[in-house]
Amino acid sequence: MVTRVRRARPEDARIVSAVAAETFELACPPGTAREAIEAFVSTHLAEERFAAHLHDAERVVLLADVDGEIAGYTMLVAGEPADPDVAAAVTGSPTVELSKCYVRDSFHGHGVATSLMAASLEAAAQLGGASVWLGVNQRNERAIRFYEKSGFVRVGTKKFFVGDELHDDFVLEQHLDGASRPPR
């Protein structure tokens, strides 16, 4: 399998939305209500939202293509964090959020996430980021292991709403210059 990563174009909004809807549940902790997941997907991962994201100069959406099939995607958002818990935790500035990083279940274990991460870190640097941060559910052990293997370290916690359910996330950060995190 050959993985190619490319920047999504406006005409990709529908496929990005479809992959987002398919993969979002993979990141939710067990027991998350179906209604909460559906509410999140319809509000935040709709085709119209991605169409707007793909026209936003502060966002980069990357698609991983494996043998002509979209296997996953990431979305980066330039700018300082609005969430006060994240702003207090993140040490690199300027920073870029890795807002979304998802691979379809059938492509897990094939290096797709690694290819997407490498391209995402490169794109974050091109956006001018000194660091990249992300939020990950505290119970998503597989994702946490992947992010830590990719060079991210835990720097804090934050809350995240899925529909009307409040979830606990870790905040992870990676400095793009390879420097370690400054002491607190």
N, C-alpha and C positions, 0 to 999 in steps of 0.2 A: 504494500500500500504506500502510495506517495501522497504526502500531505503538502498542500500549497496553502499559504496564507496570503490573503489580499484584503485591501480596504474595501468595505462595502460601498456600493453606489446607491443613489436614490431608488433605482428600480429594484433593489434588493430588499426593500422594506417588508414585503410580504413574506419572503423566506426567512428573514431574520426573526420576524414576529412568530412564525410557525415553529422555528427551532426553539425560540425563547419559551413559548407556551409548552412545548414538549419537555424541555429540560428543567424548568424552574422547580418542579416538584422534587427533583433529585437533591436539591439543596435544602429542602425543608426538613425539619426534624420529624421523626415518627409521631403520629398523633395530630399533626396539623390538620385542621378541618378542611375537607374538600371545598366547602363554601369560601373559606378564607383564601385558599389557593386560587380558586376561580376569580374571586374579587380582585386579587392582586394582578393576575394575568390580564383580566379585562381592563383594568385601570392603567397599569404600567407597561404592559408588554404588547399592547395592541399595535396593529400595523400603522395606524395614524401616529402613534408615539414614535415609532422607529422612523417613519418618514420625516418627522420633525428633527429627530436626532441626527439623521443623515444629512441634514441641511445646516446643522449647528457647527460653526467653526471651532467651538470649544470641545467637541466630541469626536472621537474616532471609533468606528465600529469595524472590527476585523472579522473576516470569515475564514474558517478552515475548510478546505475542499479536499476530499479524498476520492480520487478516481471519479470526479465529476459530481459527487454528492456532498452537500454541505454537512459537515460533521460537528461543527461547533462555532462559537463566536465569542468575542470579547467586546466590551465597550469601555473606553477611557473617557474621563471627564476632567478637563483642565480647570484649575482654580482651587482656591483655598476652601477647606471644608466648612459647610454652614452649620453642621452639627457641633455643638459646644464640646461634647465628649470626645469627638474625633479631633477637633481643633486642639484640645488640650493634650492629646496623646501623640499626634504626629509631630515629628521633630524637623523633617526636611521641608524646606521652602525655597522655591515654589514646589507645590506637590500636585500630583495627578491621581485621581481616584480610578482604580480598576473596578468599575461599577458592576460589571458582569463578566463572568468567565464560565462558560458552560460548554460541555461536550455531550453529544447524544450518547445514550447508554450503549448502543451497539458499537461505538467507537472507543469506549473506555479500554485502556490498556494497550493502545496502539501508537502512543506517542503524539497524539493530536494535541492534547493539553500542553505538552512541552513545547511543541511548535508554536502554538497560539501564545503561550507565555513569553517566549523569546521575542516574537514579533511585537507583542504588547509592550514589553519593556523598552524596546527600540522606539516604538511610536511615542511612548511617554517621554523619552529623552528628546525626541523631535518636537514635542509640545513644550519643551522647556522645563520639564520637571527635574528637580533635584532628588525627588523621592516619589514612590508610588505607594498608595495605601489602599486597603480594601477592608470590607467587613465580611465576616464569615460566621455562620451560626456555630455556637459553641459546641453543639452536638454533632457537627458534620466532620467527623474525624478523618475521613478520606480526603476531603478538601484541605483541611488543616495540614495534614502530612504533606500533601502536594505543594501547598504554598510555602511551608517551611523548607522543603527540599529545594524549592525555587529561590530561596534566599530571603524570604520574608520572616520577620520576627514579630512577636506579640508586643504591642505597645499600649494597649488599653482595651476598653469595652464600650459598647454602645447598645442601644435598643433599636429594634427593627420591626416594623409592622408588616404582617402578612394578613391582608384584609383587616379584620378588627382584632387579630391576635398579636400580642406583644411578645417578641422573641429577643433572646440575649445573643449578641454577636461579640466576637473578639475583633479588635482592630489590629491589623497587621500592616507592617510597613517595610519597605526596602529602599535603601539609599542607592541611587543609580550610579554614583561615582565609585561604588564599591567600599566606601568608608563605613565603618561600623556606626551604630547608633550612638549619639552623644550621651554621656551619663546624665541622669536626672538629679 
